[in-house]
Amino acid sequence: MSTEATALAAQQGERSSLRADFSWTFVGNAVYAGGQFATLMLLAKLLQPEYVGQYALALAMVYPVIQLTNLQLRAVMTSDTRQRTHFGHYFSLRVLMTLSALVVIFSITQLLRYGRELTSVVLMVGVAYAVEAISDVYYARLQLHDRMAEISKSMMARALLSVLALAAATYISRSLFWGVTGIVAARAIVLLGYDICARTHGLGSQFKWMSRNEELAPRFDLRVQQGLLWLSLPLGIVVLLSCLNSSVPTYFIKHALGERDLGIFAAIGFATSVGNMAVVSLGQSAFTRLARSFAAGNLAAFGSLLGKLLAFGAALGACGMLLSKLAGREILTILFRPEYAERADLLPWIMAAGGVVYMAQFVGFGLTAAGYYNSQVVLNVLANISLLAGCYWLIARQGLMGAILAMLIAAIVQLAASVMILVAAMRKHAHKSAEETELASSHIGLNPLHVNGQETSGD
């Protein structure tokens, strides 16, 4: 087989692998996102909008804290293609940081003087996401070894069991707290019964737990984990700031409009999660390829793949706007209740903001794959400042529409800043590669043992 044919076959194999990984990841994220949507829909059907607002408030408080302490270790671990740090060090750091997150969440509820009922709900939501955070570090190892199917199976099982447990517990008790408790139990079953098993990771034929396998066992080394903490802390700050983009409007809406409007906004705003499911799936599937292309200096492949991702994000937002305009009221009536459908006018604007967010997320994948962590902190700070200003000025004057406009402004700021940083990063990397090539050529030219492009023996 010729060299060109070999390269073509390798390229086709890589595309096939990307399609397979995306298929598995998309299905897993689709079922998982469907489970989250079903959770919100069940709460809207079984409980009053005020309880949906409590759940949304708990998510807005818990999710940023959990994401900060997660430190995006999954991205850091999958970027470490040479596997210089053992999985056990990542796992131990994740456990310590997750426990710290629960302490912080409890402290916030006490600082804000929440009532006993709301505090219990917030803490239980925190425990649910803590269990998910432990599963996520196992997903990182599976992704690093191209076992995307196992990740998808876990996500699907976790989503389906969570919905069933929530439905049963909420229907019987008519209590938000016990419904979330059912979610915790379902996630724990999947974690202990599948995620931590050696067979899931291709390390044995039996479902042995992590403690019985050296590859999955936790390792405590203060020096190594301190290094990981400082390496990944900027990413943790980035994802915290990113989470605040969705959480900040929640705080302003609760303060200005109340829990009922917050519940309606949370239900309608969940429409963007449908597109986000595809964005996360495709971004995770392409992330390792982006990282390898950038590290190898193949900026053409890096830019081509990222361009396709951006086009996909823009098309997704446009399709969402069109569908919302044509059948938004009918969709909200079927999924929730008539009082939610009364605000169908918000849907197209939410999808417009979602489309810009999708593109910004893809550029964020590119920045992380390129190793640009600290700069993402700056651009997310800019986005959050614009969001805070927009929410402050618009929500009190235009209600829920003001919140969406503030989100749209912040998304545009984030996308524009991300593109500028990534373009500068690619130019810098290309210039550095050119200098290294020129330096290597000059060394070859000065090498006395190099004659006519071939090295002679030293004799």
GUZAMI-753417 format. One record per residue (C-alpha): residue in three letters; x, y, z; residue number from 1. Coordinates in steps of 0.001 Angstrom, whole numbers, plus 500000, padded with zeros to 6 digits. Layout:
# GUZAMI-753417
DRENNU    aa        X        Y        Z     i
DRENNU   ALA        X        Y        Z   NUM
...
END
This chain:
# GUZAMI-753417
DRENNU    aa        X        Y        Z     i
DRENNU   MET   500000   500000   500000     1
DRENNU   SER   501376   503445   499115     2
DRENNU   THR   502106   506132   501703     3
DRENNU   GLU   499188   508253   500455     4
DRENNU   ALA   496813   505301   500659     5
DRENNU   THR   498005   504504   504165     6
DRENNU   ALA   497439   508104   505282     7
DRENNU   LEU   493983   508100   503692     8
DRENNU   ALA   493036   504864   505422     9
DRENNU   ALA   494239   506213   508766    10
DRENNU   GLN   492251   509405   508248    11
DRENNU   GLN   489111   507450   507391    12
DRENNU   GLY   489618   505238   510425    13
DRENNU   GLU   489908   508304   512647    14
DRENNU   ARG   486707   509784   511196    15
DRENNU   SER   484940   506466   511740    16
DRENNU   SER   486167   506380   515317    17
DRENNU   LEU   484959   509932   515867    18
DRENNU   ARG   481540   509024   514493    19
DRENNU   ALA   481377   505955   516755    20
DRENNU   ASP   482464   507937   519812    21
DRENNU   PHE   480005   510702   519003    22
DRENNU   SER   477182   508207   518500    23
DRENNU   TRP   477751   506602   521875    24
DRENNU   THR   478311   509925   523627    25
DRENNU   PHE   475287   511504   521962    26
DRENNU   VAL   473001   508651   522976    27
DRENNU   GLY   474322   508715   526531    28
DRENNU   ASN   473958   512473   526840    29
DRENNU   ALA   470564   512348   525118    30
DRENNU   VAL   469196   509890   527661    31
DRENNU   TYR   470838   511788   530506    32
DRENNU   ALA   469481   515154   529339    33
DRENNU   GLY   466121   513500   528787    34
DRENNU   GLY   466263   512294   532369    35
DRENNU   GLN   466962   515810   533629    36
DRENNU   PHE   464125   517155   531535    37
DRENNU   ALA   461813   514406   532775    38
DRENNU   THR   462803   515326   536333    39
DRENNU   LEU   461728   518919   535795    40
DRENNU   MET   458582   517854   533964    41
DRENNU   LEU   457571   515448   536735    42
DRENNU   LEU   458118   518093   539376    43
DRENNU   ALA   455994   520534   537351    44
DRENNU   LYS   453228   517927   536959    45
DRENNU   LEU   453240   516619   540549    46
DRENNU   LEU   454093   519764   542530    47
DRENNU   GLN   453295   523471   542449    48
DRENNU   PRO   455526   525938   540523    49
DRENNU   GLU   456894   527182   543861    50
DRENNU   TYR   458562   523800   544461    51
DRENNU   VAL   459980   523842   540958    52
DRENNU   GLY   461418   527222   541895    53
DRENNU   GLN   462969   525711   545041    54
DRENNU   TYR   464573   522978   542965    55
DRENNU   ALA   465898   525545   540481    56
DRENNU   LEU   467290   527628   543348    57
DRENNU   ALA   468995   524556   544822    58
DRENNU   LEU   470576   523774   541446    59
DRENNU   ALA   471704   527387   541056    60
DRENNU   MET   473442   527204   544433    61
DRENNU   VAL   474855   523674   544283    62
DRENNU   TYR   476015   523402   540685    63
DRENNU   PRO   478559   526268   540683    64
DRENNU   VAL   480137   525023   543923    65
DRENNU   ILE   480384   521437   542685    66
DRENNU   GLN   481799   522532   539348    67
DRENNU   LEU   484402   524724   541043    68
DRENNU   THR   485613   521877   543241    69
DRENNU   ASN   485529   519445   540307    70
DRENNU   LEU   488406   521521   538864    71
DRENNU   GLN   487599   520065   535428    72
DRENNU   LEU   489838   517126   536335    73
DRENNU   ARG   488224   515163   533530    74
DRENNU   ALA   489568   517621   530942    75
DRENNU   VAL   492982   517733   532629    76
DRENNU   MET   493177   513943   532791    77
DRENNU   THR   492118   513370   529188    78
DRENNU   SER   494594   516031   528041    79
DRENNU   ASP   497377   514058   529746    80
DRENNU   THR   497739   511663   526812    81
DRENNU   ARG   501093   510422   528170    82
DRENNU   GLN   499417   509476   531485    83
DRENNU   ARG   502163   511009   533598    84
DRENNU   THR   499925   511122   536674    85
DRENNU   HIS   498251   507997   538082    86
DRENNU   PHE   494463   507790   538142    87
DRENNU   GLY   494488   507279   541906    88
DRENNU   HIS   495861   510769   542462    89
DRENNU   TYR   493058   512302   540413    90
DRENNU   PHE   490487   510207   542246    91
DRENNU   SER   491751   511136   545720    92
DRENNU   LEU   491793   514829   544867    93
DRENNU   ARG   488231   514599   543525    94
DRENNU   VAL   486996   512934   546751    95
DRENNU   LEU   488641   515565   548973    96
DRENNU   MET   487332   518462   546903    97
DRENNU   THR   483808   517011   546725    98
DRENNU   LEU   483639   516706   550507    99
DRENNU   SER   484808   520321   550722   100
DRENNU   ALA   482002   521306   548343   101
DRENNU   LEU   479351   519825   550623   102
DRENNU   VAL   480759   521778   553566   103
DRENNU   VAL   480660   524994   551531   104
DRENNU   ILE   477072   524344   550404   105
DRENNU   PHE   475913   523803   553972   106
DRENNU   SER   477724   526956   555085   107
DRENNU   ILE   475969   528995   552387   108
DRENNU   THR   472530   527797   553520   109
DRENNU   GLN   473340   528833   557066   110
DRENNU   LEU   474742   532183   555965   111
DRENNU   LEU   471588   532942   553972   112
DRENNU   ARG   469432   531668   556853   113
DRENNU   TYR   467324   529348   554747   114
DRENNU   GLY   464475   527523   556446   115
DRENNU   ARG   464780   523869   557398   116
DRENNU   GLU   462800   522631   554377   117
DRENNU   LEU   464785   524587   551786   118
DRENNU   THR   468094   523753   553491   119
DRENNU   SER   467274   520042   553373   120
DRENNU   VAL   466447   520239   549667   121
DRENNU   VAL   469654   522150   548873   122
DRENNU   LEU   471806   519683   550806   123
DRENNU   MET   470187   516659   549188   124
DRENNU   VAL   470711   518160   545730   125
DRENNU   GLY   474333   518695   546785   126
DRENNU   VAL   474709   515030   547719   127
DRENNU   ALA   473187   513984   544383   128
DRENNU   TYR   475766   516015   542468   129
DRENNU   ALA   478549   514836   544768   130
DRENNU   VAL   477831   511243   543755   131
DRENNU   GLU   477820   512338   540121   132
DRENNU   ALA   481192   514051   540607   133
DRENNU   ILE   482743   510771   541780   134
DRENNU   SER   481350   508991   538716   135
DRENNU   ASP   482790   511732   536498   136
DRENNU   VAL   486392   510995   537485   137
DRENNU   TYR   485879   507365   536428   138
DRENNU   TYR   484430   508652   533160   139
DRENNU   ALA   487695   510536   532623   140
DRENNU   ARG   489684   507308   532755   141
DRENNU   LEU   487245   505580   530424   142
DRENNU   GLN   487421   508480   527960   143
DRENNU   LEU   491224   508481   528053   144
DRENNU   HIS   491156   504829   526990   145
DRENNU   ASP   488478   505425   524309   146
DRENNU   ARG   485765   503503   526167   147
DRENNU   MET   482973   505949   525380   148
DRENNU   ALA   480384   503169   525223   149
DRENNU   GLU   480873   502371   528912   150
DRENNU   ILE   480388   506031   529821   151
DRENNU   SER   477161   506146   527837   152
DRENNU   LYS   475833   502972   529449   153
DRENNU   SER   476484   504410   532894   154
DRENNU   MET   474825   507714   532050   155
DRENNU   MET   471769   506005   530603   156
DRENNU   ALA   471363   503718   533616   157
DRENNU   ARG   471813   506628   536005   158
DRENNU   ALA   469257   508785   534170   159
DRENNU   LEU   466590   506092   533899   160
DRENNU   LEU   466924   504929   537505   161
DRENNU   SER   466914   508530   538748   162
DRENNU   VAL   463683   509356   536934   163
DRENNU   LEU   461970   506216   538207   164
DRENNU   ALA   463122   506835   541769   165
DRENNU   LEU   462105   510495   541649   166
DRENNU   ALA   458680   509691   540198   167
DRENNU   ALA   457942   507006   542781   168
DRENNU   ALA   459202   508978   545776   169
DRENNU   THR   457526   512256   544762   170
DRENNU   TYR   454210   510603   543884   171
DRENNU   ILE   454056   508746   547202   172
DRENNU   SER   455298   511515   549490   173
DRENNU   ARG   454333   514647   547503   174
DRENNU   SER   457623   515978   548838   175
DRENNU   LEU   460478   517543   546882   176
DRENNU   PHE   462996   516404   549497   177
DRENNU   TRP   462117   512710   549200   178
DRENNU   GLY   462015   512964   545437   179
DRENNU   VAL   465613   514219   545381   180
DRENNU   THR   466543   511521   547899   181
DRENNU   GLY   465382   508968   545333   182
DRENNU   ILE   467767   510531   542799   183
DRENNU   VAL   470655   510170   545268   184
DRENNU   ALA   469881   506485   545812   185
DRENNU   ALA   469700   505794   542062   186
DRENNU   ARG   473030   507506   541339   187
DRENNU   ALA   474735   505686   544193   188
DRENNU   ILE   473549   502323   542841   189
DRENNU   VAL   475082   503010   539410   190
DRENNU   LEU   478326   504303   540920   191
DRENNU   LEU   478836   501314   543218   192
DRENNU   GLY   477449   498706   540864   193
DRENNU   TYR   479088   499753   537591   194
DRENNU   ASP   481343   502823   537488   195
DRENNU   ILE   483979   501649   539966   196
DRENNU   CYS   484200   498063   538725   197
DRENNU   ALA   487375   496774   537074   198
DRENNU   ARG   485430   495035   534298   199
DRENNU   THR   483887   498338   533234   200
DRENNU   HIS   487410   499677   532719   201
DRENNU   GLY   488585   496606   530813   202
DRENNU   LEU   490853   495496   533669   203
DRENNU   GLY   489296   492118   534363   204
DRENNU   SER   486473   489754   533585   205
DRENNU   GLN   484805   490169   536963   206
DRENNU   PHE   483056   493157   538502   207
DRENNU   LYS   485682   493832   541159   208
DRENNU   TRP   485590   497082   543080   209
DRENNU   MET   488264   499736   542764   210
DRENNU   SER   490051   498788   546002   211
DRENNU   ARG   490916   495378   544570   212
DRENNU   ASN   492604   496741   541469   213
DRENNU   GLU   495832   498713   541530   214
DRENNU   GLU   494868   500760   538478   215
DRENNU   LEU   491699   502100   540132   216
DRENNU   ALA   492847   502304   543747   217
DRENNU   PRO   493090   505777   545347   218
DRENNU   ARG   496541   507220   545949   219
DRENNU   PHE   497344   510002   548389   220
DRENNU   ASP   500446   512077   547709   221
DRENNU   LEU   500288   515644   548974   222
DRENNU   ARG   502949   516879   546554   223
DRENNU   VAL   501276   515367   543473   224
DRENNU   GLN   497783   516429   544460   225
DRENNU   GLN   498916   519931   545298   226
DRENNU   GLY   500425   520148   541826   227
DRENNU   LEU   497183   518919   540267   228
DRENNU   LEU   495232   521439   542313   229
DRENNU   TRP   497278   524395   541125   230
DRENNU   LEU   497254   523125   537546   231
DRENNU   SER   493494   522673   537367   232
DRENNU   LEU   492363   525516   539659   233
DRENNU   PRO   492095   528001   536757   234
DRENNU   LEU   489793   525538   534977   235
DRENNU   GLY   487708   525222   538135   236
DRENNU   ILE   487370   528995   538260   237
DRENNU   VAL   486469   529045   534560   238
DRENNU   VAL   483673   526521   534968   239
DRENNU   LEU   482453   528312   538114   240
DRENNU   LEU   482166   531539   536178   241
DRENNU   SER   480479   529662   533341   242
DRENNU   CYS   477935   528163   535748   243
DRENNU   LEU   477218   531600   537129   244
DRENNU   ASN   476038   532563   533644   245
DRENNU   SER   472991   530378   534254   246
DRENNU   SER   472768   530840   538025   247
DRENNU   VAL   472974   534633   538290   248
DRENNU   PRO   469584   535223   536571   249
DRENNU   THR   468066   532756   539031   250
DRENNU   TYR   469114   534864   542016   251
DRENNU   PHE   467821   538087   540477   252
DRENNU   ILE   464510   536499   539421   253
DRENNU   LYS   463880   535082   542894   254
DRENNU   HIS   464603   538445   544480   255
DRENNU   ALA   462620   540571   541997   256
DRENNU   LEU   459802   538274   540845   257
DRENNU   GLY   459471   535400   543344   258
DRENNU   GLU   459708   531596   543353   259
DRENNU   ARG   456684   531071   541088   260
DRENNU   ASP   458154   533056   538185   261
DRENNU   LEU   461477   531371   538900   262
DRENNU   GLY   459840   527965   538476   263
DRENNU   ILE   458286   529013   535157   264
DRENNU   PHE   461600   530444   533935   265
DRENNU   ALA   463451   527273   534933   266
DRENNU   ALA   461016   525081   533009   267
DRENNU   ILE   461071   527207   529851   268
DRENNU   GLY   464825   527783   530027   269
DRENNU   PHE   465424   524068   530076   270
DRENNU   ALA   464725   524057   526324   271
DRENNU   THR   468347   525006   525665   272
DRENNU   SER   469496   521822   527408   273
DRENNU   VAL   468265   519819   524410   274
DRENNU   GLY   470813   521518   522192   275
DRENNU   ASN   473410   521554   524951   276
DRENNU   MET   473184   517774   525048   277
DRENNU   ALA   474414   517574   521464   278
DRENNU   VAL   477054   520244   522077   279
DRENNU   VAL   478542   518443   525069   280
DRENNU   SER   478403   515100   523301   281
DRENNU   LEU   480192   516345   520206   282
DRENNU   GLY   482631   518469   522183   283
DRENNU   GLN   483668   515581   524435   284
DRENNU   SER   484026   513239   521476   285
DRENNU   ALA   486219   515722   519586   286
DRENNU   PHE   488195   516998   522579   287
DRENNU   THR   491009   514436   522521   288
DRENNU   ARG   491463   514945   518772   289
DRENNU   LEU   491599   518698   519228   290
DRENNU   ALA   494220   518325   521962   291
DRENNU   ARG   496353   515949   519883   292
DRENNU   SER   496145   518132   516771   293
DRENNU   PHE   497183   521262   518644   294
DRENNU   ALA   499999   519492   520510   295
DRENNU   ALA   501322   518084   517220   296
DRENNU   GLY   501211   521528   515611   297
DRENNU   ASN   498603   520437   513066   298
DRENNU   LEU   496679   523703   513225   299
DRENNU   ALA   494919   523040   509925   300
DRENNU   ALA   493211   519951   511339   301
DRENNU   PHE   492563   521761   514635   302
DRENNU   GLY   490948   524750   512908   303
DRENNU   SER   488970   522613   510471   304
DRENNU   LEU   487415   520485   513202   305
DRENNU   LEU   486674   523511   515386   306
DRENNU   GLY   485073   525326   512445   307
DRENNU   LYS   482723   522409   511870   308
DRENNU   LEU   481794   522429   515552   309
DRENNU   LEU   480993   526152   515442   310
DRENNU   ALA   478811   525726   512355   311
DRENNU   PHE   476948   522938   514107   312
DRENNU   GLY   476330   525140   517168   313
DRENNU   ALA   474986   528005   515062   314
DRENNU   ALA   472665   525696   513108   315
DRENNU   LEU   471403   524166   516340   316
DRENNU   GLY   470419   527541   517737   317
DRENNU   ALA   468698   528574   514494   318
DRENNU   CYS   466653   525364   514366   319
DRENNU   GLY   465631   525847   517989   320
DRENNU   MET   464421   529378   517281   321
DRENNU   LEU   462361   528201   514300   322
DRENNU   LEU   460749   525343   516203   323
DRENNU   SER   459998   527600   519179   324
DRENNU   LYS   458326   530142   516928   325
DRENNU   LEU   456142   527565   515169   326
DRENNU   ALA   455106   525272   518040   327
DRENNU   GLY   456388   526761   521286   328
DRENNU   ARG   453003   527136   522987   329
DRENNU   GLU   451892   523616   522105   330
DRENNU   ILE   455155   522113   523328   331
DRENNU   LEU   454983   523877   526700   332
DRENNU   THR   451339   522908   527179   333
DRENNU   ILE   452065   519228   526570   334
DRENNU   LEU   455241   519060   528620   335
DRENNU   PHE   454197   521178   531592   336
DRENNU   ARG   450959   523039   532349   337
DRENNU   PRO   448950   525827   530656   338
DRENNU   GLU   450460   528473   532957   339
DRENNU   TYR   453893   527673   531515   340
DRENNU   ALA   452593   527966   527934   341
DRENNU   GLU   451459   531527   528650   342
DRENNU   ARG   455108   532574   528392   343
DRENNU   ALA   455817   530836   525068   344
DRENNU   ASP   456958   534206   523729   345
DRENNU   LEU   460213   533690   525669   346
DRENNU   LEU   461212   530503   523854   347
DRENNU   PRO   462666   531950   520599   348
DRENNU   TRP   464770   534422   522557   349
DRENNU   ILE   466027   531690   524882   350
DRENNU   MET   467075   529601   521885   351
DRENNU   ALA   468830   532625   520348   352
DRENNU   ALA   470878   533005   523512   353
DRENNU   GLY   471408   529243   523511   354
DRENNU   GLY   472823   529269   519982   355
DRENNU   VAL   475475   531828   520945   356
DRENNU   VAL   476256   529847   524103   357
DRENNU   TYR   476693   526657   522043   358
DRENNU   MET   479314   528321   519861   359
DRENNU   ALA   481080   529784   522904   360
DRENNU   GLN   481193   526311   524450   361
DRENNU   PHE   482848   524845   521379   362
DRENNU   VAL   485481   527590   521401   363
DRENNU   GLY   485958   526810   525093   364
DRENNU   PHE   486669   523182   524211   365
DRENNU   GLY   489284   524459   521763   366
DRENNU   LEU   490925   526718   524347   367
DRENNU   THR   491086   523928   526910   368
DRENNU   ALA   492480   521482   524346   369
DRENNU   ALA   495152   524073   523510   370
DRENNU   GLY   496080   524356   527188   371
DRENNU   TYR   494895   527953   527584   372
DRENNU   TYR   493365   527898   531064   373
DRENNU   ASN   494146   531240   532702   374
DRENNU   SER   492884   533330   529792   375
DRENNU   GLN   489493   531661   530099   376
DRENNU   VAL   489200   533093   533600   377
DRENNU   VAL   489495   536616   532206   378
DRENNU   LEU   486938   536151   529445   379
DRENNU   ASN   484442   534516   531808   380
DRENNU   VAL   484872   537384   534265   381
DRENNU   LEU   483978   539778   531444   382
DRENNU   ALA   480927   537677   530557   383
DRENNU   ASN   479750   537585   534172   384
DRENNU   ILE   480208   541315   534644   385
DRENNU   SER   478064   541956   531580   386
DRENNU   LEU   475501   539424   532855   387
DRENNU   LEU   475328   541021   536304   388
DRENNU   ALA   474893   544456   534781   389
DRENNU   GLY   472241   543193   532367   390
DRENNU   CYS   470265   541383   535085   391
DRENNU   TYR   470454   544399   537388   392
DRENNU   TRP   469097   546796   534778   393
DRENNU   LEU   466734   544598   532759   394
DRENNU   ILE   464981   542087   535060   395
DRENNU   ALA   463345   544725   537241   396
DRENNU   ARG   462162   546595   534123   397
DRENNU   GLN   461284   543784   531680   398
DRENNU   GLY   460799   540766   533921   399
DRENNU   LEU   461710   537357   532496   400
DRENNU   MET   462400   538806   529048   401
DRENNU   GLY   464984   541051   530668   402
DRENNU   ALA   466731   538010   532108   403
DRENNU   ILE   466952   536404   528656   404
DRENNU   LEU   468302   539589   527057   405
DRENNU   ALA   470956   539795   529774   406
DRENNU   MET   471943   536190   529046   407
DRENNU   LEU   472165   536940   525314   408
DRENNU   ILE   474435   539941   525877   409
DRENNU   ALA   476736   537931   528155   410
DRENNU   ALA   476917   535057   525638   411
DRENNU   ILE   477933   537431   522832   412
DRENNU   VAL   480669   538930   525007   413
DRENNU   GLN   481981   535470   525915   414
DRENNU   LEU   481979   534212   522315   415
DRENNU   ALA   483752   537281   520953   416
DRENNU   ALA   486440   537223   523656   417
DRENNU   SER   486935   533452   523264   418
DRENNU   VAL   487452   533709   519509   419
DRENNU   MET   489998   536507   519898   420
DRENNU   ILE   492004   534555   522496   421
DRENNU   LEU   491929   531344   520450   422
DRENNU   VAL   493053   533087   517243   423
DRENNU   ALA   495940   534679   519143   424
DRENNU   ALA   496840   531288   520629   425
DRENNU   MET   496916   529616   517210   426
DRENNU   ARG   499099   532366   515757   427
DRENNU   LYS   501488   532117   518686   428
DRENNU   HIS   501679   528349   518355   429
DRENNU   ALA   502274   528566   514596   430
DRENNU   HIS   505049   531134   515102   431
DRENNU   LYS   506679   528980   517769   432
DRENNU   SER   506539   525890   515536   433
DRENNU   ALA   508099   527857   512665   434
DRENNU   GLU   510933   529044   514901   435
DRENNU   GLU   511584   525506   516141   436
DRENNU   THR   511653   524212   512565   437
DRENNU   GLU   514050   526956   511492   438
DRENNU   LEU   516285   526287   514498   439
DRENNU   ALA   516335   522563   513770   440
DRENNU   SER   517236   523270   510117   441
DRENNU   SER   520107   525541   511159   442
DRENNU   HIS   521431   522864   513516   443
DRENNU   ILE   521346   520313   510711   444
DRENNU   GLY   523170   522712   508432   445
DRENNU   LEU   525900   523260   511053   446
DRENNU   ASN   526310   519574   511822   447
DRENNU   PRO   529650   518467   510300   448
DRENNU   LEU   528441   514879   510181   449
DRENNU   HIS   525478   515863   507963   450
DRENNU   VAL   526151   515706   504242   451
DRENNU   ASN   523516   516237   501510   452
DRENNU   GLY   520596   515717   503893   453
DRENNU   GLN   522017   512418   505250   454
DRENNU   GLU   524124   511791   508313   455
DRENNU   THR   527400   509931   507947   456
DRENNU   SER   528833   507629   510492   457
DRENNU   GLY   531290   509051   512940   458
DRENNU   ASP   534181   506972   511596   459
END
